Amino acid sequence: MRSFYSNCFILFFILSGISCTEKEKPNNDFGTISFIGIELLNPSSFPSGKISSQNVWKHTYQNRITIQFESSTGQTFNLEIQPNDFSTPYSIELPIGTYSLSSTRSTDLYSDFLPIWINQEITINPGTQSLTLEATSDYGLFTLSNKNLGTSTPELVSQNIQLFSRDNFFYIYALKDQALSIRINLLDNETYFRSYWQVVSYAHRHLDLYFPDQSATNFSFIPVDFSIEQNFISLNANGIPVSLSPTILADLEISQNENSGLAFIQNRLFSINDGGNSSEIFELDPLTGKVIRTINVKNTTNNDWEDLAQSDTHLFIGDFGNNNGTRKDLAVLKIPISNILANEEVEASQISFSYSDQIDYSGNGGNHNFDCEAFFFWNNELHLFTKNRLDQKTSHYTLNPNSSNATALRVGGFEVGGLITGASISPEGNMVLLGYQENGFSSKSFVWLFSDYINTDFFSGRATPIFLGSPAVLSQTEGIVFEKEGNLFISGERISLGGQSLPARISKIDLTGLF
């Protein structure tokens, strides 16, 4: 007779066997989604090439993101993830169906990480499936190599916010459509320049400063999910940039194809075209370059208008373009600023003049020193700067603005190494000359900066040349004017080069700290 315990054991074994062989029924009403990574969606396709860790910028995201799942029936579920760490997937079990995924969208202007947000749709099926999260961003990235800089950390000018530091770089993420002005101190910590950038989402702007005996390309980024704009800025022996790139604001309208001069009056921007065009002054939108008003100068002809100058009370038009060197009807037109600001039609008085040292009007086949495209008003005088095709210098003349018939007196000269096409002076007395080298495809636009001079002997003080880049990018640089402090507008006329036509353009550059 079997014992009681033996019978119990046999019964337990039988029941266990039945239990082990019975299959569990899956719950078909739910599914599990497992997120194994995050992908930053590209608005465009950028070539990745052969990617190595030393030349690809790796984004850091916010520490935590809460993702909300909303079903088609309005049910909501939340999942919190750490977007910088997918060593362990993030999983959630949900009722089957279609879900909209979203997360909070950052509106911070600046950040030390790339703010991202989630906006996608998924379908939950029975069982487990693995997916990658799709992230979007409204931010751009500015980086700066930390070599050849002063000891002060680069900072945003208007916000007084210092850039962040990582490895060998200073950097900042910024919300799109902002105008960043970044102060970059140079080696002496007294001289600096400002880098101006209109932020674009999914764009990475990088600056690298180097001396001629250093490599300009020791660190070059490869575009992966952001487009790359790299600027390598050469420094002279004193640690001052040899070249800086203006920011192109806009292509100008067809009516500005032969733009030749700029004026900035009471926060309003004005332009003119050169010879053979209408006798009109154009008011432009300072942000977009669009023509918003046209003023007809009804009692004169545009023989060869080349530049604009302004006093506190009057706007001056330089009708002194003289390509052939044969003109004997050189003039400056004078119009009250109050009339310019209020009327669509104005009249101008005229200052006729000749150069004190010109006795030969043959023009020498165009190779002469009596063409002029640049002037400004300062210390109760008009100051003219010639465009010398003969010797690549410029001559400085002064002209009485209160005379109807005057002589332009030569007071000095300077070897600029090119053709001067524009001039402007700031309220602080910092002077700039704009020009270009005429060397075909290798032509370069440039500015000369003058400061610390004696009285109005502009060439007696500190003089600094800075190249701006190719006219094939900027258009043929013709007009320049201070907006405020070291901020300047630069305009160029349309050019044709190598069978290609480049529209007239308006740009902006900040030269504060370099005078």
C-alpha positions as CSV (number, residue, x, y, z in Angstrom):
1,M,0.0,0.0,0.0
2,R,1.4,3.3,-1.1
3,S,1.9,5.9,1.5
4,F,-0.1,9.0,1.6
5,Y,3.0,11.1,0.8
6,S,3.7,8.9,-2.3
7,N,0.3,9.5,-3.7
8,C,0.6,13.3,-3.1
9,F,3.9,13.3,-4.9
10,I,2.4,11.5,-7.9
11,L,-0.6,13.9,-8.0
12,F,1.7,16.9,-7.9
13,F,3.9,15.5,-10.7
14,I,0.8,14.9,-12.9
15,L,-0.6,18.4,-12.3
16,S,2.8,20.0,-12.9
17,G,3.2,18.2,-16.2
18,I,-0.2,19.4,-17.3
19,S,0.8,22.9,-16.3
20,C,4.1,22.8,-18.2
21,T,2.6,21.6,-21.4
22,E,-0.2,24.1,-21.6
23,K,0.7,27.1,-23.9
24,E,0.3,30.7,-22.7
25,K,-2.0,32.8,-24.8
26,P,-0.5,36.1,-26.0
27,N,-2.3,39.3,-25.3
28,N,-3.1,40.6,-28.8
29,D,-4.5,43.9,-27.4
30,F,-1.0,45.3,-26.6
31,G,2.4,45.8,-28.2
32,T,5.8,46.9,-27.0
33,I,7.8,49.5,-28.7
34,S,11.6,49.7,-27.9
35,F,13.6,52.8,-29.0
36,I,17.2,52.0,-29.8
37,G,18.5,55.3,-30.9
38,I,17.7,58.9,-32.0
39,E,18.1,60.4,-35.5
40,L,18.4,64.1,-36.2
41,L,16.3,64.6,-39.3
42,N,18.0,66.5,-42.2
43,P,16.2,69.2,-44.0
44,S,18.7,68.6,-46.8
45,S,21.1,65.8,-47.7
46,F,24.7,66.5,-46.7
47,P,27.6,64.3,-47.9
48,S,29.1,62.3,-45.0
49,G,32.2,61.0,-46.7
50,K,34.6,58.9,-44.6
51,I,33.8,60.0,-41.1
52,S,36.4,60.0,-38.3
53,S,35.9,61.1,-34.7
54,Q,38.3,64.0,-35.0
55,N,36.4,66.0,-37.6
56,V,32.7,65.4,-36.9
57,W,31.0,67.5,-34.4
58,K,29.0,65.3,-32.0
59,H,25.9,67.0,-30.7
60,T,24.9,66.9,-27.0
61,Y,21.2,67.0,-26.4
62,Q,19.2,68.0,-23.3
63,N,19.5,65.5,-20.4
64,R,15.9,64.4,-20.4
65,I,13.0,64.4,-22.8
66,T,9.5,63.4,-22.0
67,I,7.7,61.9,-25.0
68,Q,3.9,62.0,-25.1
69,F,2.1,59.2,-27.0
70,E,-1.4,60.2,-28.1
71,S,-3.6,57.6,-29.7
72,S,-6.2,58.2,-32.3
73,T,-8.8,57.9,-29.5
74,G,-7.2,60.6,-27.4
75,Q,-5.5,58.4,-24.8
76,T,-2.1,59.7,-23.7
77,F,1.0,57.9,-22.3
78,N,4.4,59.3,-21.4
79,L,7.9,57.9,-21.7
80,E,11.0,59.7,-20.3
81,I,14.3,59.1,-22.1
82,Q,17.9,60.3,-21.9
83,P,18.7,61.2,-25.5
84,N,22.5,61.1,-25.0
85,D,22.4,57.5,-23.7
86,F,20.9,54.6,-25.6
87,S,23.1,51.9,-24.0
88,T,19.8,50.4,-22.8
89,P,16.8,50.8,-25.1
90,Y,13.7,52.7,-23.8
91,S,10.6,50.5,-23.9
92,I,6.9,51.1,-23.3
93,E,3.9,48.7,-23.7
94,L,0.8,50.3,-25.3
95,P,-2.5,49.3,-26.7
96,I,-2.2,48.5,-30.4
97,G,-3.0,51.4,-32.7
98,T,-1.5,54.6,-34.2
99,Y,0.1,57.2,-32.1
100,S,1.4,60.7,-32.5
101,L,4.7,61.3,-30.7
102,S,5.6,64.8,-29.4
103,S,7.8,66.5,-26.9
104,T,8.2,70.1,-25.7
105,R,9.8,72.5,-28.1
106,S,12.5,74.7,-26.7
107,T,12.3,78.5,-27.2
108,D,15.5,79.4,-25.4
109,L,17.7,81.7,-27.5
110,Y,21.0,80.1,-26.6
111,S,22.2,76.8,-25.2
112,D,25.3,74.7,-24.5
113,F,23.5,71.7,-26.0
114,L,21.3,71.2,-29.1
115,P,17.7,71.5,-28.2
116,I,15.6,68.9,-30.0
117,W,12.0,67.9,-30.1
118,I,10.1,64.8,-31.3
119,N,7.3,64.9,-33.8
120,Q,6.5,61.6,-35.6
121,E,3.8,59.0,-35.9
122,I,4.2,55.2,-35.1
123,T,1.9,52.2,-35.3
124,I,1.9,49.7,-32.3
125,N,1.4,46.1,-33.4
126,P,1.2,43.0,-31.2
127,G,4.6,41.8,-30.0
128,T,7.8,43.8,-29.7
129,Q,9.3,46.1,-32.3
130,S,12.4,48.3,-32.3
131,L,12.4,51.9,-33.7
132,T,14.6,55.0,-33.9
133,L,13.2,58.3,-32.6
134,E,13.1,61.1,-35.2
135,A,14.3,64.4,-33.7
136,T,14.0,67.9,-35.1
137,S,15.7,71.2,-34.2
138,D,15.3,74.9,-34.7
139,Y,18.9,75.7,-33.9
140,G,22.2,76.5,-35.5
141,L,25.8,76.0,-34.2
142,F,28.7,78.5,-34.0
143,T,32.1,77.2,-33.2
144,L,35.5,78.8,-32.9
145,S,38.9,77.1,-32.5
146,N,40.5,78.3,-29.3
147,K,44.0,78.9,-30.7
148,N,45.5,82.3,-31.4
149,L,43.0,84.1,-29.2
150,G,43.3,86.5,-26.3
151,T,42.7,85.3,-22.8
152,S,39.1,86.7,-22.6
153,T,36.4,84.2,-23.5
154,P,34.5,85.1,-26.7
155,E,31.0,86.4,-26.0
156,L,27.7,87.5,-27.6
157,V,28.0,91.3,-27.7
158,S,24.4,92.5,-27.0
159,Q,23.6,89.7,-24.4
160,N,26.9,89.7,-22.6
161,I,26.8,85.9,-22.7
162,Q,30.1,84.0,-22.9
163,L,30.5,81.1,-25.4
164,F,30.8,77.6,-23.9
165,S,34.0,75.5,-24.1
166,R,34.5,72.0,-25.3
167,D,37.8,70.2,-26.1
168,N,39.6,72.7,-28.4
169,F,36.6,74.9,-29.2
170,F,34.4,77.7,-28.0
171,Y,30.8,77.1,-29.2
172,I,27.1,78.1,-28.8
173,Y,23.8,76.8,-30.1
174,A,21.4,79.6,-31.1
175,L,17.8,79.7,-32.1
176,K,17.3,80.3,-35.9
177,D,16.7,83.8,-37.4
178,Q,18.8,85.6,-34.8
179,A,21.6,88.0,-35.7
180,L,24.5,86.9,-33.6
181,S,27.4,89.3,-33.0
182,I,30.3,87.5,-31.4
183,R,33.2,89.5,-29.9
184,I,36.5,87.6,-30.4
185,N,39.5,89.1,-28.5
186,L,42.9,88.9,-30.3
187,L,46.3,88.2,-28.8
188,D,46.9,91.6,-27.3
189,N,43.4,91.5,-25.5
190,E,42.9,95.1,-26.6
191,T,42.2,94.5,-30.2
192,Y,39.2,92.4,-31.2
193,F,36.8,91.8,-34.0
194,R,33.1,90.8,-34.2
195,S,31.8,87.9,-36.2
196,Y,28.3,88.5,-37.5
197,W,26.0,85.6,-38.3
198,Q,22.3,85.4,-39.2
199,V,21.5,82.0,-37.5
200,V,20.1,79.3,-39.7
201,S,18.8,76.0,-38.4
202,Y,20.8,72.9,-39.2
203,A,23.8,75.2,-40.1
204,H,27.2,75.1,-38.5
205,R,29.5,78.1,-38.8
206,H,33.1,77.6,-37.8
207,L,36.0,80.1,-37.5
208,D,39.7,79.2,-37.3
209,L,42.3,81.9,-36.8
210,Y,45.9,81.2,-37.9
211,F,49.2,82.8,-38.6
212,P,50.8,82.3,-42.1
213,D,53.3,79.8,-40.7
214,Q,50.5,77.7,-39.3
215,S,48.2,75.3,-41.0
216,A,44.7,76.8,-41.9
217,T,43.2,73.4,-42.2
218,N,44.4,71.4,-39.2
219,F,40.8,70.9,-38.2
220,S,38.2,70.6,-40.8
221,F,34.6,69.5,-40.2
222,I,32.7,67.1,-42.4
223,P,29.0,67.9,-42.7
224,V,26.9,65.1,-41.3
225,D,23.5,66.5,-40.2
226,F,24.4,70.2,-40.3
227,S,25.6,72.1,-43.3
228,I,29.1,73.5,-42.8
229,E,30.4,77.1,-43.4
230,Q,34.1,77.2,-42.5
231,N,36.1,80.5,-42.4
232,F,39.8,80.3,-42.0
233,I,41.0,83.8,-40.9
234,S,44.7,84.6,-41.5
235,L,46.4,86.9,-39.0
236,N,49.2,89.4,-39.7
237,A,52.3,89.6,-37.6
238,N,50.5,91.8,-35.1
239,G,47.7,89.2,-34.7
240,I,45.1,91.3,-36.7
241,P,42.9,89.5,-39.3
242,V,44.2,89.8,-42.8
243,S,40.8,89.0,-44.1
244,L,37.2,88.9,-42.9
245,S,34.0,87.8,-44.7
246,P,31.1,90.2,-44.7
247,T,27.6,88.6,-44.2
248,I,25.5,88.9,-47.3
249,L,22.1,90.3,-46.4
250,A,20.4,90.0,-49.8
251,D,20.5,90.2,-53.5
252,L,19.4,93.7,-54.6
253,E,16.6,94.4,-57.0
254,I,17.2,94.9,-60.7
255,S,16.8,98.7,-60.2
256,Q,20.0,98.5,-58.1
257,N,22.2,96.7,-60.6
258,E,24.6,99.6,-60.9
259,N,24.5,100.6,-57.2
260,S,27.4,103.0,-56.5
261,G,26.9,104.7,-53.1
262,L,25.2,104.4,-49.7
263,A,24.1,106.8,-46.9
264,F,22.5,106.0,-43.6
265,I,20.4,108.8,-42.2
266,Q,18.3,108.6,-39.0
267,N,18.3,104.8,-39.2
268,R,17.2,104.9,-42.9
269,L,19.4,103.5,-45.7
270,F,19.7,105.3,-49.1
271,S,21.4,104.4,-52.4
272,I,22.1,105.7,-55.9
273,N,23.1,104.2,-59.2
274,D,26.0,105.5,-61.3
275,G,26.2,107.2,-64.7
276,G,23.6,106.7,-67.4
277,N,20.9,105.8,-64.9
278,S,18.0,107.8,-63.6
279,S,18.5,110.8,-61.4
280,E,16.9,109.0,-58.4
281,I,17.7,108.3,-54.8
282,F,16.4,105.0,-53.4
283,E,15.5,104.2,-49.9
284,L,16.2,100.6,-49.0
285,D,15.0,98.4,-46.2
286,P,18.1,98.0,-44.0
287,L,17.2,94.4,-43.2
288,T,16.3,93.1,-46.7
289,G,17.7,95.6,-49.2
290,K,14.2,96.0,-50.8
291,V,13.4,99.3,-52.4
292,I,10.7,100.9,-50.2
293,R,10.8,104.5,-51.7
294,T,12.2,106.3,-54.7
295,I,13.1,110.1,-54.7
296,N,13.4,111.9,-58.0
297,V,16.0,114.7,-58.2
298,K,14.2,116.6,-60.8
299,N,16.6,119.5,-61.7
300,T,19.7,117.5,-62.6
301,T,21.1,114.7,-64.7
302,N,23.0,111.6,-63.6
303,N,26.2,112.2,-65.5
304,D,28.2,109.8,-63.3
305,W,26.9,109.6,-59.7
306,E,29.4,107.6,-57.6
307,D,28.9,108.1,-53.9
308,L,26.7,109.7,-51.2
309,A,27.9,111.8,-48.2
310,Q,26.0,113.5,-45.4
311,S,26.3,116.3,-42.9
312,D,23.8,117.0,-40.1
313,T,21.7,119.0,-42.5
314,H,22.4,117.9,-46.1
315,L,22.9,114.9,-48.3
316,F,25.6,115.2,-51.0
317,I,25.7,113.3,-54.3
318,G,29.2,113.0,-55.9
319,D,28.7,113.5,-59.6
320,F,32.4,113.1,-60.2
321,G,32.9,109.7,-61.9
322,N,35.6,110.4,-64.5
323,N,36.7,107.1,-66.1
324,N,38.2,108.7,-69.1
325,G,39.9,111.6,-67.1
326,T,38.5,114.2,-69.5
327,R,35.6,115.7,-67.6
328,K,35.5,119.4,-66.9
329,D,32.0,119.4,-65.4
330,L,32.7,117.6,-62.1
331,A,30.1,118.4,-59.5
332,V,28.7,117.7,-56.0
333,L,24.9,117.9,-55.6
334,K,23.5,119.2,-52.3
335,I,20.0,118.5,-51.0
336,P,18.5,119.3,-47.5
337,I,18.0,116.1,-45.6
338,S,14.6,117.2,-44.4
339,N,13.5,117.2,-48.1
340,I,14.9,113.8,-48.7
341,L,13.1,112.3,-45.7
342,A,9.7,113.9,-46.5
343,N,9.3,114.1,-50.3
344,E,9.2,112.0,-53.4
345,E,10.6,114.8,-55.5
346,V,13.5,117.1,-54.5
347,E,15.8,119.8,-56.1
348,A,19.5,120.0,-55.7
349,S,22.0,122.9,-55.6
350,Q,25.3,122.3,-57.3
351,I,28.9,122.7,-56.3
352,S,31.0,122.7,-59.5
353,F,34.7,121.9,-58.9
354,S,38.1,121.0,-60.5
355,Y,41.2,119.4,-59.0
356,S,43.9,121.7,-57.9
357,D,46.6,119.7,-59.6
358,Q,45.0,118.6,-62.8
359,I,46.3,120.4,-65.9
360,D,46.1,117.5,-68.4
361,Y,42.6,116.5,-69.5
362,S,43.7,114.0,-72.2
363,G,42.9,111.1,-69.9
364,N,46.0,109.1,-71.0
365,G,43.8,106.3,-72.4
366,G,42.0,105.8,-69.0
367,N,45.3,105.4,-67.1
368,H,45.1,108.5,-64.9
369,N,44.6,109.6,-61.3
370,F,41.6,111.9,-61.5
371,D,38.7,109.5,-61.3
372,C,36.7,109.7,-58.0
373,E,34.1,107.4,-56.5
374,A,34.4,108.0,-52.8
375,F,33.8,110.9,-50.4
376,F,32.4,111.9,-47.0
377,F,31.7,115.0,-44.9
378,W,33.9,115.7,-41.9
379,N,35.0,118.8,-39.9
380,N,32.9,121.1,-42.1
381,E,34.6,119.9,-45.3
382,L,33.9,117.3,-48.0
383,H,36.8,114.8,-48.3
384,L,37.3,113.1,-51.7
385,F,39.4,110.0,-52.4
386,T,40.4,109.2,-55.9
387,K,40.4,105.9,-57.8
388,N,43.8,105.9,-59.4
389,R,44.1,103.5,-62.3
390,L,47.6,104.8,-63.1
391,D,49.4,104.1,-59.8
392,Q,46.9,102.1,-57.6
393,K,47.1,104.8,-55.0
394,T,44.4,107.2,-53.7
395,S,44.7,111.0,-53.4
396,H,42.9,112.9,-50.7
397,Y,41.2,116.2,-51.6
398,T,39.2,118.6,-49.6
399,L,36.3,120.6,-51.0
400,N,34.3,123.6,-49.5
401,P,30.6,122.4,-49.2
402,N,29.3,126.0,-49.1
403,S,30.6,127.2,-52.5
404,S,29.0,127.0,-55.8
405,N,32.3,126.9,-57.6
406,A,35.3,125.5,-55.8
407,T,38.7,123.9,-56.1
408,A,39.4,120.4,-54.7
409,L,42.7,120.9,-52.8
410,R,45.0,117.9,-52.7
411,V,46.3,117.3,-49.1
412,G,47.8,113.9,-49.3
413,G,48.0,110.4,-50.8
414,F,48.2,106.8,-49.8
415,E,49.2,103.5,-51.5
416,V,46.1,101.4,-51.2
417,G,47.1,98.7,-53.8
418,G,43.9,98.9,-55.7
419,L,40.9,101.0,-56.8
420,I,39.0,103.0,-54.2
421,T,35.2,103.0,-54.8
422,G,33.7,104.1,-51.4
423,A,34.5,105.9,-48.2
424,S,32.8,106.5,-44.9
425,I,33.6,107.9,-41.4
426,S,32.1,107.1,-38.1
427,P,30.9,109.7,-35.5
428,E,34.0,108.7,-33.5
429,G,36.2,109.7,-36.4
430,N,37.2,106.2,-37.6
431,M,37.6,106.3,-41.4
432,V,37.3,103.5,-43.9
433,L,38.1,103.2,-47.6
434,L,36.5,100.5,-49.8
435,G,38.0,99.1,-53.0
436,Y,39.0,96.1,-55.0
437,Q,42.0,94.8,-56.9
438,E,41.3,94.4,-60.6
439,N,42.9,91.0,-61.3
440,G,40.2,89.1,-63.2
441,F,39.2,85.8,-61.4
442,S,41.7,86.5,-58.6
443,S,40.3,89.9,-57.8
444,K,39.8,90.8,-54.1
445,S,37.7,93.4,-52.4
446,F,39.2,95.2,-49.5
447,V,38.9,97.9,-46.9
448,W,41.5,100.1,-45.3
449,L,40.9,101.3,-41.7
450,F,42.3,104.6,-40.5
451,S,42.4,105.8,-36.9
452,D,44.5,107.8,-34.4
453,Y,45.4,110.4,-37.1
454,I,46.2,114.1,-36.6
455,N,43.4,116.6,-37.4
456,T,42.2,115.6,-40.8
457,D,45.4,114.0,-42.0
458,F,43.8,110.6,-42.2
459,F,46.9,108.9,-43.4
460,S,49.1,110.0,-40.5
461,G,47.8,107.5,-38.0
462,R,47.1,103.8,-37.8
463,A,46.3,102.1,-41.2
464,T,45.0,98.5,-41.4
465,P,44.1,96.7,-44.6
466,I,41.6,93.8,-44.5
467,F,40.5,91.7,-47.5
468,L,36.8,91.0,-47.8
469,G,36.8,88.2,-50.3
470,S,36.1,87.9,-54.0
471,P,33.8,90.2,-56.0
472,A,32.5,87.0,-57.5
473,V,30.8,86.5,-54.1
474,L,30.1,90.0,-52.9
475,S,29.5,91.6,-56.3
476,Q,31.7,94.5,-57.3
477,T,32.0,96.5,-54.1
478,E,31.0,100.1,-54.6
479,G,29.3,101.6,-51.6
480,I,30.1,101.7,-47.9
481,V,28.5,103.5,-44.9
482,F,28.7,103.2,-41.1
483,E,25.4,102.1,-39.5
484,K,26.7,102.5,-35.9
485,E,30.0,102.1,-34.1
486,G,32.0,99.6,-36.3
487,N,29.0,98.2,-38.2
488,L,29.0,98.9,-41.9
489,F,26.8,98.3,-44.9
490,I,28.6,97.4,-48.1
491,S,26.9,97.4,-51.5
492,G,28.0,96.1,-54.9
493,E,26.9,96.3,-58.4
494,R,26.1,93.4,-60.7
495,I,29.1,91.9,-62.5
496,S,29.6,89.3,-65.3
497,L,32.5,86.9,-64.8
498,G,33.4,83.9,-66.8
499,G,30.1,84.0,-68.6
500,Q,28.2,84.1,-65.3
501,S,26.2,87.1,-64.0
502,L,26.2,87.9,-60.3
503,P,23.4,90.2,-59.0
504,A,24.0,93.3,-57.1
505,R,24.3,92.6,-53.4
506,I,24.2,94.2,-50.0
507,S,26.3,92.9,-47.1
508,K,27.2,93.8,-43.6
509,I,30.4,93.7,-41.6
510,D,31.4,94.6,-38.1
511,L,34.9,96.1,-37.7
512,T,34.5,97.4,-34.2
513,G,37.7,96.8,-32.2
514,L,40.0,96.9,-35.2
515,F,40.4,100.7,-35.6
